[in-house]
Amino acid sequence: MASTRRSVGGRLVTLALATAACVASAATTTNFVNFETAPVHPIALGPDGQTLALCNLPDSRLELFDVSEGVPMVLGSVPVGLDPVAVRFASSNEAWVVNHISSSISIVDVTKRTVIATVEMPAGPSDLVFAGAPRRAWVSCSRTNAVCVVDPVTRSVVTNINIEGERPRAMATSPDGTKVYVAIFESGNGTTILSRRLTFLPVEPPPGPVDDPTGPHGGINPPPNSGRDYVPAMNPANRAPPPVGLIVRKDWAGRWMDDNSGDWTEWISGTNAAKAGRVPGWDLPDRDVAMIDTSTLEVTCAHRLMNICMGVAVNPMSGEIAVIGTDAMNERRFEPVLNGVFLRVNIALVDPVTRTNRLRDLNPHLDYATRTLPQDQRAASLGDPRGIEWSADGTRAYITGMGSRNMIVVDKDGSRINPQPVELGEGPTGIAVDEARARVYVWNRFSSSISVVDTSAGVVVTNVPVFDPTPDIIRKGRRHLYDTRKTSGLGIAACASCHVDGRTDRLAWDLGDPAGDTVANQNQEFHPMKGPMVTQTFQDIITPFLGSDPRSPTAQSLHWRGDRKNLEEFNPTFTDLQANDVELSTNEMAEFKGMLATIFFPPNFLRTLTNGLPASVALPGHYGRPPTNGDPASPLPPGNPQLARLQFAAQCSGCHSLTRGGRASATEIFVIPRAGAEGGFKIAQLRSLLDKVGMDHTSTNSRAGFGYLHDGRVGTLTQFLIDGFGSAFATDQSIANMVAFFLCFPGSDIEGGPNLSQDVPAATGREVTFASSTPPSLLNDMFNLALDLNSRLDLIVRGHKEGRARSWLLRRITQDFLSDRNGETARTLAEVIAAAAPGNEFTAILVPRGTGARLALDRDEDSYFNTTEVETGANPDDPASHPSRITSISRVGTEVTLTWESVSGARYTVEARASLPSDGASAWTRLLEPFVATSDRTTYTNALPEVHTARFYRVRMEPKE
């Protein structure tokens, strides 16, 4: 309820604009769920060159603009699935929208501005292209490592193609449409870990490859990093460092080398591979781009490009594949050595026939000997590259830096055309090139605007704002996660360089410091030579420890060892690792912490529709115990997580909770024999196990160089169970059951009630489009699930009624539907969908509980519902635009005069009461029967009672009759 309060003659008078239902007055983290999903191809120009389509990710809408004059003019918007990340035009009047969290494709009629079909996808769809003969839609599905092929005519799935890589995302096609290219987001960089073997909990691990006296450094552990010396030198005040693992990288000659020229090839793939738990011939192909033949569906790959492959585009003239992203230097050890120079921002140009490549540093002005530059010089750097598009003649490519808030232009060889980038808004990602008007339209994710760039002059003509419901706590905190210019010495790195999109880079880093001091937490002392540790996710990293405000410095144990007492203790990372001039201020750290506290885990696609554990989970790519005769292990049978849950509760829940998998208590740091001399470790949470699948010591074709445990030393969950718990998992079926259970984390609802992790139910985003007043069976299931008090879901139904786009929200208590017109309800589902028919398709969607009112009824949360605002000439996506804004209040003697903005033809009434509404001491009294306004401004005068201490007024716009 928007309100204005003023003092009249020493007495307070309140003017309130009220509606028939209560809706929150501003976006908060209770009505906004943040997955920190990244756009992939969020903006596209239609084939006719007239329409620009944009994925408004936080608002779950497709925005449409007319660009016939070279500046985007709003045409309207279409609600789609949750977290739309990519849009492509199938024709001038049909746009396909990829919904990452909903795991669906929304097919939009551009002219009617409505969803005409929804195609269900495997989990985590990220991008799509149209290619091949016959023409097909090819959809990258990042969470299932697949490309889904869809017939665009029947809108049915033709086949799914397995991709040997982690998180295939950005897509492009060859100029002739015979090839589809998929950039593998978390492709790795040819690095892996040598470490001690996993043992049972009470058993200290035996010496490992790094301890081998015949090794490159004679068994010294940790090995020196500069000849026989440590740089920086060891702190003599510390005890001897514990033995740890070592990161090695495959060089261009195929040798596995450490950062001190130590050759470990024999321990990785040669005669000593068994000492490292690997099979002879073990390899890490490091696939970066999957290349699919649209006729044969054969998949080949381009290799050894970079670690995080963020964007891909094809030169329309040469056919070369251009990949942009970052390459980590994680094989180099120690924080002082890595300070400011731990990654490169690259472009790779790949010949699609020979698969040879040319690598270019997109920041050639940096010598990497200087660790920090003045702020004005950092502005020349490009950081966190996300968008790339070529000009039609192939002479130039436009590349955006989401972290550096700018855009560079490169020639066909990947070299900068102009040394100084074009300044854009915050978080630029996708690009649409408008050759006919010499324009480039860039989507600025964080500032929610479209930058219009004149390609001839290389300047921004204008910035077009787009409605954004993202709460301030997220907006303010994001700069500290992503902004490479603000938070790093060279303008190329940020926290998100490793914690990519708030998650992980799937690498391990040795950020120890030989010259550092020991630290203590929970009566444990931790050596500064910590050894390699895999990057942890930021999802739900703060909230388990909160007592109240997420920005408060609540005591907790963070990182693998639990050696940090709170997030504030990571502040020196900005200067000591990222080479920034200063740490964050107290307020900035509070902003950062508040933002991190909003990041949710996505829905687990292996759970049932009701978020329960299934009775059977297929486990492709997972294998059982290796046979004693040396034959390869057999594939695991389907696992039963319901059975494994009982075993977990009996044997594991003493340390690992069924909700988060970890523990937040005074005893969360354990010192166990298994850790050996490395000391205490925090009990690990289990919610990201599904994201760590890929490493395999028993295969010569491992997809990832790091797996499970703190340094990624354990390749598979099967290996973890066999080596760590032995006889408890004596059969492949018992292994399969527990593996299936692990993959079904996060654990909310596993215990049968609302015992919550910061995640959402499996059905979140599930949607169905239909063209009949008879509800499909899935809709009935969704309806019943939303009525369940423990489901944590809201049900929205959308469609056209009486020629207008409408939405309804199911109310579980009254089991009726609130419409997007103030004061209007529908009693039953049948009443809501009665108008559904061919040509008037309806769509139902499940969204996180608490977000339904914003997504269905009141987009700008100004208390006036969407249809109410449209019918009265107000703007439903502008909280400053609504039917009745109070403009003045005055008192003369005993008379009070109210004036408000009104809409001609709308009905209003005026009410009063003697005390504030929160008092509950009196009810509103109607002073004026509803009347019809005849102009854009209405005035009403009221005589005060003879005896009064205060009087409060409100003006109501009445629902449409």
N, C-alpha and C positions, 0 to 999 in steps of 0.2 A: 504494500500500500504506500504510494508516494504521498508525502505530506509536506505542508509548509506551516511553520509556527511563527507567530509574531505577538509582541506585547502591545496591548491596546490600553492606554491610560493606566499603566501599572498592572494590568491584568492580562494573562496569557490567553491568546486566541489561537486555536489550531484549525487550519484548513486541510482537509484530507481528501484525496481522490481515492475512492474505494471501488472494488469490484466484487462480484458475487462469490468469488472464491479466493482463498489466500494462496499467493504464490510468492516465493522469495523475491526480495527487492533487488538483489545483486547476485552475480555468479559467485558461488562458493564451492569449496571442495566437497560439499555434501551433494551438490547437484551437477557436478562435473567430474568425470572419471578420466584421469590422465594416464594413458599408456605410453606417452612420449613417442608415439608412432611417427616415423619420418615420411614425408611425401617422397614419391619416386618419379612420377611423371604427372604432376598435378595440374598442368595447364596445357591446353591444346587449341589450335586454330582450326576451324572447320574447313572442309574441302572447298567450300565456296568463298573462303576468305572473309566472310562477313561476321561469323559468330565465334566468340572466344568462350571456351568452357574452362571452369576452374573448380578444383576440388577444395571446398571449404572444410578442411579436415575436422577442426574442433566443433563445427556446427553441423556436421554430418549432412552436408548439402552440396549439390552441384550448382554453382553460380554461372549464369549465362549473361554475356555482354554482346552488344552490337559494336563492332570496331570499324564500321564502314568509313568513319571519319578519322581513324587513326588514334582515337582515344576511347577506351572501354566505357560504354554507356549501358547501364543496368537494364537487362530485359526481364530478369526474374530469377528465381531459384527453385530447385527441386530437392525435397528431402530424399536421401538415399540411405545406404547402410552406414554402419559405424566405421569411422576412420577411413574415409575415401582417400586413397593415395595416388591414384592414376586415372586418367581419362583419355580415351582415344575415340575418334569419330569413325563409325562404320560407314556413314554417309553424311551428307549435309544435315539430315534431319534425325540422325540416330547416333547417340553418344553412349559408349560403354564405360561404366565407372567401376573401378576396382575398390572394393571395401575390405580393408585388411582385417579388421576385427570381426566383422560379420562373416568373413570368408564367403563372399558372394560377389557377383557382378550385377549391378543395376543397369538395365537397358532403358535409356531415357528418350522419349519422343521430345525433340527439341522445340518443335512448334507448339505442341500442347503443354509442354513443361510438366510432364508426368512420367512416372516409371511404368513401363508397359510389360516388363518381364524381369524376373530375378532368377539368376542361374547360380545354383549352389556350387561352391568350389572346395577343393582341399584346403587345409588350414593355411592361413597367412598369405592369400594372394597379394601380389605386389605390383605387377605391371602387366600390360598386354600389348600385343601388336596383331595386325592382320596381315597374313601372307599365305603363299602357296596356291596351288591349283589342284582341286577346287579351293577357293578362298576359305581360310579358317581363322579363328581367333586363337592365339597362343598366349596362355596366361602363366606367368611364373608364380609358383606357390612356395614361398620361402620357408615355411615351417615344416613342410613335408618334403622339401628338396625335389621338387617335380615341376614339370611344365604340363599344364592341362590344355588339351586341344578341344575346341568347341566349334560345332557347326553353327555359323551365324544365322542360318536360315531356320533350322529346327530348334536352335538354341539348346541343343543337347550335347553332352560330353562325348567326344569321339574316342579319346584315349588319354592316358597319362604317361608321360615320359619321365623316367628316373634320371635325375641329374646327380652325378658324382661330385658333390660339393655342398658346402654349408651356406644356406640362405641364398639361392638364386633370386635376383631381384630385377634390376633394370634391364630393359630389352630394346632391341633394334632389329632391323631387317636389312638384308642385302638390297641394293638398288633394284634388282629384278624380282625380288620377292621370293626367291627360291631357298633362301637361308634365313634362319632365325638365330639371333645371337642373344645370349643371356649372361649378364655379368654376375659372377658369384661373389656375393657381398663379403662374407667372411671366408675368403679363399685361403688365408694363411700366406706365409712368406718363406716357406721352406725351412722353418725352424722347428726344433723338437727338444725334448728334455732327456738327459741322462741322469738317473737318480737311483737310489737304493730301492730294493724290492719291497713291496707291501707284505707285511706279516700279520699274524694274529695279534689281537690287542695286547696280550701279555708277553709278546716275544719281540725282543729288540732286533732290528733289521741287520743282516750281515753287511759287510762292506760291499759297495757297489762299483760300477765302472770307474767313477771319478777317483775312487780310493785305490784302484789297481796300480801297483808299483810299476807295471810294464806300460802304463798309459803315457800319454804325451807329456804329463807334468810329474811323473814319478810318484803318483799317489798323493800328492799334496792336495788337501781339500779344506777350504776352497782353494782352487788353483790361483796363482798370480795372474794378473791381467796385463802385465807389461814386462815381458822377459821373465826374470825371476822376482820381479818386484810387484808390489801392489800400488796402484795409483788411484786415490791418494794413499799415503803410507798408513800402516796400521796404527791405531791408537794404543800406545804401550800401557795405558791404564786399564785396558780391558783384558778379560780372560781370553784364552784361545778361542777362536771362532768355531762354531759347530760345523761338522761336515754337512754339505748340502749338495743339491743337484747342480747341473751345469747345462746351459742352453747352447746348442750348436746349430749351425746353419749350413745348408747345402750350397756350395759355391757353383759357379758356372761350369766347372770341370766335373761336377758330380761328387766332390769330396765334402765330407761333413766336418766343418771347421769351427773352433771356438774363437773368441775375441783376442786370443793370444797366439794365433797361428797353430794351435794344437789340432792335429788331424785325428778325428775319432771315427773315421769311416769303418774301421774293423769292428768297432763296438756297436755301430748302428746297423750295418748291413753285411759285415764280413764274418770272419771266422770267430770273432768274440761276441757276436750278436746275442748269443744265449746269455752272456753275463749281464746284458742290458734287458733281458726278458723278451728279446725280439727273435724273429726267425731270420736266417740268412737271406739276404736279398730284400730285406725290409726297405720300403721306399715311401716317399711322400710326394706324389706327382705334382702338387701345388697347381691345381687347375684354377684358372681365373675367368675364362670365358667359355661357356658351352656353345658349340656351333651345331645347329640342328638342320639337317637336310629335310626340307618340307615334303619331299616325295618319298624318301626311304625311311625317314625318322631316325637315321643314323646320327649319333652324337659324337663329335670330336671336340677337342679342347685346345685352347691356347694356354700356355703355361708361363709361370715365373714373371708375372707382371708387377704385382703389388699385393699388399695385405688386405686392404679394404677396397673393393671395387665398387665405387659409388655410382657412377654413371657411365652410359655407353651410347654412342651414336656412330653412324656410318657416313663417311664422306660420300656424297651422292655421285661424285665424278670418278674417284679412284677406287671406291669400294672398300677402302681401308677401314678397319674397326678402330675407333678411338675410345679408350677406356680411361676414366679419370678416377683418382682415389689417393690413398695414402699408403706409404710403405714404412713399416716400423723397423727400427734398429734394435730390436729386443735382444739380439745375441750379444750386444755390447753390455758390459756389466758396470754397475755402481752408479748411484744417483749423481755424484759430482761429475762423472764422465759424461753422462747423458744429458746433463743440464742444458735445456734449450734446444738440443739438436737430436732428439730421439726419433724423429721421423722425417720423411720427405713427402711433398705433395707433387704427384707425378701425373703425366699423361703417357699412355702406351699406344702406339700406332701399330696395328697388327695386320699383316697380309693374310687375308682369309684363305688363300690357296696354300702358301708355304708355311703359314703359321709362325713365321719369323716376326720379330717385333723391334720397334725402336722406342726406347724409353727417354723421356724428357722431363727434367725438373721444371715445374711450372713457376718456380721462384729462382730464376737464374741470377738474380741480383744478390743472392745470399752466398757468402763464402763458408759459412758454418764454423769458421774459426772464431768470429765474433758471436757472442752468445746473446747479446741484447742490443737493440737499436732504439733511438728516440721514437716516440709515438708517431711523429709525422712520417718517419721512414718505414715504420711497420705497416702504414697504410698502403704501401706498394705490394705487400705480400698477399697471397691467396691462401686461405685456410679452409679446411673441411669442404672440398669441392663436391657439389651435388648435381648441378645441371649442366648439360652440354648439348648444343644444337649447332648444325652446320648451315652455312649459307647455301643457296641453291647451286652456286657455281663451284662449291667445294674449296674456295680460296680462304675461308676463315671459319673458325668455330668460336662460339660464345660459351664461356665457362663461368659459372657462378661459384662464389665461396660463401657457404652458409655461415661459417664462423667468422669470416673477414668482412662480411657485409658489402661485397663488391663483385665486379665482373671483369674478367679479362677477355681479350680477343687474341686468338692465336692463328697462325697461318697453317697451311696444309701439312707442314712438317712439325707442328706443335710448338713453334717458337712464338713468343709474344710479338704482336704487331706494334703495340704501344706499351711502353714500360709502366705507365700509370693506369691503374684500373679505373673503371667507372664506379662511382659511389652509388650504392643502392640503399634500400631500407634494411631492416634487421632480418637476418636469416634468409637471404635469397636462395631459392632452390630451382624450381622448374622454369623453363624458357619456352616461349613460342615465337617463332620468327615469322614476321609479316613482310615478305619481300616487296609486295606491291606498294606498300606505304613507307618502306624504309624504316620499319619499326621492329623492335624486339620487346615483347611483354614478359616481364620477370615477376614471378610470384615470391613475395617476401613473407616467409612463413611466420616469423615472430612479430613483425609489425603489422601483419595482416593487410598488405597493400600490394597493388600491382604497379611496378615501376615501368613507365613507358619510355623506352630508350630510342632516340633518333640515331640510327646506325650510320648515317652520313656524318653527323657532327660528333657522335660518340658521347652524347650528353642525355641526361634524364629530362624529358619534356614535362612530365607530371607524374604524380603518384596518386593512384586511385584507391581510396580506403575501402576495405571489405569488412563487413560485420564480423566480430570475433567475440565469442562468449568466454574465452579463456580467463580464468580468475587472475587477479593481480599477483597473487602469491606465486603463480607459475611464471607469469610474464617477467616479473622482476628478477626471479632467481635464475632464469635461463641464461642470462648473459654471463653468469659466472661458470656455467657448464660449457657453453659453446663458444664464447667470444674469443677468437684467437688473437685479435689485436689488443684487447683489454688485458688479457691474462697471460700472455707469453712474450718473451723478449724479442723474438723475431717475427711475431705476428702470424705464425703458422700452426701453433699448437694450443690446445685447451684440454680441460679434463675430458671432454668428449672425444678427444683423439684416441684415447684408450677405452674409455667408458662410452662407446659409440651409441648414440641415441639413448643414453642412460643405461645401456646394457654392458656389453663387453666386446673386446676385439678377438677373443678366443686365443689369446697368447699368454705366455708367462713372461715376467720381467724380473730381473735381479736388481732391485733398487737398494741393495745394501750400501753401506758406507764404511769402508775400512777405518776412516778417521773419526767415525761417529761415536756417540756415547750410548751406553746401555740405557734402556727405559724400563719402567716398572708399571704393572697394573695387576690388581687383584692378587697381590703378594707373589707375583711372578716377575722375574727379571728377564729381559729380552735383549739379545746381542744385536748390535747394529748390522752385522753380516747375516742377513735373514735368508739369503738364498733366493732362488726363483720362486715366484708365486703367480698363479694365474690371475688375470684381471677379474675382479668381482663385479657383479651387477649392482646397479643402484636401485633396482626395483625393490620397494618395501625395505630399504636398508635402515631407515630412521624410525618408522612408526612402531616397530615392536617394543621400543624402549620409551615411548612417550607416556608421560603422566598427564600432560596437558598440551601446552603450546609446542608445536613441532620445532619452533625456532629457539627454544630454550636449550642451554647447554647441559641437557640431562646426562648423567653419568651412564656410560654403557661401554661395551667392549666391541671394538670394530677391527676389521681386517682378519686375515686367516689366523694370526696368532692371538688376536685380542689385545694387541699391544697399544692400541689407541683408545683413550677413555671416552672420546666423543668425536664428532665430526670436526669440531674446532681444532683438534690436534693435527688435522691434515692441512691446516692453513699454510704451513711452511712449504708445502708442495708447490704452491704458486711461484715462489722464488727459487726454491732449491732444485726443482725439476723442470718447471716451465720457464725459468729464467725471467720471471716478471720483476719489475722494479720493487714492488711492494706486495705484501700480503693483503688479503681482503680486510676491510674494516669490520668492526663488530657488527654493524648494520648489514653490510654486504654478506657476511657469513650467515647471518640470520636469514637473509633472503635466499641464499643458496640452500640452506638446510630446509627451509620451508618448502621450496620447490621440490627437492628430492623426496620429501615426505608425501608428495602427491602421486608418485609413480607406482602404478599397479602392474601386477603380472597379468598377462592376457588370459583369456579363457583356455582351459586345457581341452584340446580337441579329442582326447582319448576317453574323457569322462562321458557319462550318459547325459541325455537331455536334462535330467533332473539333477545333474552334478554328482550323481552317485558313482560308485566304483562299478565298472562293468564286470560281468562274469568271465569274459574272454577278450583278450587284446592280442591281435596279431603282432608279431615281432620280426618283421623283415629286416635283414641285415644284422641280426643278433644271433650269436652262436653259443653252443653249449660247451661242456667240458671237452678238452682235447683228448682223443682216445690214446690209450697207452701204447698202441702199436705205431704211433707216429702219423696216422692218417689225419686228414683235416677234420675239424670239429663239424658236427651236424648243425644245421639251422635249428634255433630254438622253436619248440612248438608254441602255439598261443598260450599266454599266461593268464592266470586267474588272480587278479589283484585282491579280490574279496578274501580268498584264502590267505594270501600273503599279509593282508592287514592284520589278521589274527596273530600270525607269527611275529610280525613287526611289533605289535602291541606287547607281546610276551617277552621278546628278546631285545628289542631296540629302544623302546619308549622310555627307558630309564635315562637315556641321554637325549634322544631325539623325539620331539613332540610330534603328534599326528597332524598338527596344523601347519607349522612352518618347517618342521624337520630339525630345527635347532633349538636352542634354549637361551632365554634371556634372564639370567639369574646370577647370583654371586658365585655359583659353581659352574659357570659355562666354559671356563678354561681348564682343560684337563692336561695333566702330565702323565702319559702312559708309556710303557716300554716300547710300543710300536713306533713312537716318535724318535726314539733314540736320543742322541745328543742334541737334536734340534729343539728339545724342550717342550713347553706347553703350547697347546693349540686350542683355539675356541671350537666348541662343538659346531659343526657345519650345518647350515640350513640345506634342505634337499629340494628346494623349489625350482632350481634351474638345471636339474639333471637332464631333462629332455633336450636342453640346448647344448649339452656337452657330448652328445653322441657323435662319433666320427673317427676317433683314434682307435687303432687296432694293432697290437704288437704281433698278432699271429698272421697278419696279411702282408703281402708285398705291395698292397695298393691302399694304404691308409689315407683317409680323407682329411685327417687333422693331425697336427703334431703334438697336441696336448689334450689330455682327457680329464680324469677325475683325481681327487685329492688336491692338496694345497698347491702343488707344483705341476699338476697335470700328469703325474707319472703313471697312473693306472689307465690303461687303454680303454677297457670296456667294463660295464657293470658286471658281466660274467666274471671277468678277472678279479674285480673287487670282491665279489662274493666267495669265489674259490680260494683266493690267496688270503683273504682277510678273515674268513669264517669257516672255511674247510668243510667239515662233516655236516654242518647245519644245512648245507646245500649239496647233497650227495647225488642228486639226479638232475637231469636237464629240466624236468618239469618243475621241480622246486626252484631252480634258478629262474625259469621263465616266469613263474608266479611273482617272485620278488622283483624281477626286472620290470614287469608290467606294473606292479604297484609303485615302484620308484618313478616311472614315467608318468604316472597319474597325479603326481604332485603338481601344483600346490594343494595343500591339504584341507582347505576350508570344506566343511560339511562332511568330512570323512567320519567324524565321530558322531554324526547323526543330528547335530544341532548347529546353531549359528556360531561355532567356534572359529573365528575368522582370521585369516591371513589377509594381506592387502592384495586380494585378487578378486575376480568376478566369476560367476557361475559359467559352466560350459555352454549354456544356451544363450549367453550374452551376444547380442547382435543377430541371432537367428531370425531369418525373415522368409516370408512367402508372399508371392504375388498371385492373385487369382481373379477370374473373370466370371464369377457366379455368386449368386446370393446364398448358395449352399456352401458352408465353410469347408475347406479341405481338412483332412484329418490332422495335418500338422497344426493348423490354426486352432483346432479344438484342444490339442495337447498344449499349445502355447498359452491358451486362455486358462486352462486348469492350472498350469504351472505358475502363472502370474497371480492367481488367487491364493496360492500357498503362502502362508505368512512367513515361511522360512526360505522362500525361493530367492529372495534378494533381486527380483526382477520386476520391471514395469512392462505392460503391454500397450503398444501404440498401434492404432489402425488408421490408415490414410487412404483417401480416395477423393473422387469428385462428386459433389452433391449439388444439384441445382446450378450446374455450370461453374462451381467454385471449388478450388482445392481445399479440402477439409482434413482435420485430424481429430482423433478421439483418444482419450486415455482411460484405461480401465481402472476403476476404483474398487479395490479388493474388499473393503468393508461393506459397501452398499451393493457391490457386484453390478454396478451400472457404469456408464461411460460419460465422462465429462468432455464436452466438445470444446473446440477452440473459439467458440463464441461465448462471451460472458453470460452466465446464468442459464445456459442450455445444457441439457443432459439427454442421453439416450438410454432407455431402460435396459435394452438387451443387445447382445452381439448381432442378432438377426436384424434389429432395427438399424444398426450402424452400417451393415454391409448390404442392405436391401437393394441399393442402386448398382452393385457390382455386376458387370456384364461385359461381353466383348466390346472393346473400344472404350470401356470405363473400368479399367483394372484397379483393384484395391491391393494394398500391401500392408501386411502386419509385421511388426518387428518387436523383439524383446530387447530391452535396454536395461542398464543397471538401475536398481531401485533408487529413486530420488532424482533421476535425470529425466524422467518421463514428462514432467510438467514443462520443463524448458524445451525439450525436443518436440513435443506435440502441441502444446497450447500457447505458450508465451515466450517466443523466441528471444526477445530483448528484456524480459522479466521486469516490465514496467507496470505490471498488474492488469494491463489491458491485453486481452487475448488476441491472437493473430487475426482471426476473421473479424473480430470487433473493430480492430484498427483499420483493416482494409475497407470495411464497409463505411467507416466514418472518415475516410480520407487520410488517416494517419499511417505512419510507416512502422510495420511490425518488427523491423530490425534496427530501429533507432530508439533507444530509451528516452531521448529528449523529445521524441515526436509521439504524442498521444492525444486522445480526443479532448481532454479538459485540464489544461495546465492553469493553475491559479496564477494570476498576474498581479493582483493587488488586493489589499484589505485596508479599510479605513473606518474610523469611528468619528461621528459628529454627535455630541450629546449622548442620547441613549440609543442611537441608531448605528448599526454596523453594516457597511456596504462591501459586498464581495463581488469581484470581477474575475472571470475565468475565460480561457480560450475554449471555444465551442465549435461544433460542427453543425452547419445548417442541416436541419432535418433530424438530428439526434435528440433523444429525450433525456432530460435531466431532472434531478430533484435535489433539494437542500435539506440536510438534517443537522441536529444539534444535540448536545448533551452537556451535563454539568461537570463532568470529570473526564480525565483521560481514559481512553478505551481500555487500557491495561488494568485500571482500577476495578473494573467489573461492578462499580457502584451504581451505575445508571445505564439505561439503554438509550440508543439513538432515537430521537423524536423527529418525525417528519414535519418540517415547517412549510414545505411547498410540495403540492402534488406534482407528479411528473408532467412536464410541459415540453414542447418542441421548440428548439432553438431556431432562430431565423437568420442568424448571422454568425461570424467567426468570433464574436466576443459577446458575452452575456453578463449582465449586472443584476444583482439582487440585494435589496436592503431589508434588514430585519431589526425590529425593535427589541432591545434587551429587556429581560424581566425586571421588575422593580427591585427585587432582592436577588442579588447574585454576587458571588465572589469570582467566578470564572465561567466562561462559556466556550465550548468547542464546536466548530462547524465542520461539516464535510459536504462536498458536492459529488454526487453520484451520476454517472452516465448509465441509464437504464438499458437492459438488454433489448435487442430488436424484437418488436412484437411479431 
